[in-house]
Amino acid sequence: MLEDWKLIGQVMLELVNDYFPVKELKINMSEFITFKMNGHFPFGQLVILHYQMFGGQSKDIFNTAAAVELMILSLDIFDDLQDQDNFSVPWQRMDHALVLNIAIGLLMVSSKALEQTSFDQDRKVMANDSLNTCVLKAINGQHSDLMGNIESEEDYIQMVRGKSGSLMASACLLGTILTSDKHHEIVSKYGEHIGIIAQIRNDIKDTCRWDEKDDLINKRKTLLTLYLFKNSRPQYQFVKDYFSGKLNKEELIQSKEEIQELIQKSGVFEYTRVIMKVNQQKAIELIDKIGIENKWKEKLLQFI
């Protein structure tokens, strides 16, 4: 029996085959989906987990999970085209006009996939409305990120709650809506915390990597770079100088080893792990409120 994430990928490929007769379009979309399979489709897995956790049994949940992952893939593509800081993905090696067309196509087939499931029509309408609402929140969060309107920890958490948090919440909520009328608000809240946790984890990974994804090099405002920026000790002045343009990228990289040591000693990683721990605890407290069996709780805690 195939693992859930492999079944999700299989359904995604089948949907592309059904809806896109143009050979080149189908080939490119399939390549993008296959590449995305390396991440094991966590959003889709959360859809399935919540559906089964609340008693759902229909195999159509895999189509719903595929719909969510197609939507996430399209947003990832848009995000990478906007940020221009991730050149390891296949869509960065193609003409961007073609890539935009592919991303729009993936977004549209996502909606079609959900429509064509056999779930109760009222539940499908609720699920689709929830998905669209979360995408709108994510777009607002992405715009704040692109505009650089992040000046504090509170600003950053608010942006991430709207961006990663809302998307993770939508995955949890979709699986719940399609089988249960209970716990929607609680599920949505802990879904947001799961999204925030995942983003902080990514931020930690994307600091001090010294490549095109490095948040410091790209002057991206994250919990870590904000912490370093606000450090008043003179040895950390380089962060303010780099963000203001007084220090250029080449000069920053020349001091790589010294800067790595300063970052390690700054307390930034301890600080961000505390913020992550706070969100983990809040998520666990909310999960405990819904009173699920331990086997489901253990699976859910793997995402926290």
Order of alpha helices (4+ residues) and beta strands (2+ residues): alpha-alpha-alpha-alpha-alpha-alpha-alpha-alpha-alpha-alpha-alpha-alpha-alpha-alpha-alpha
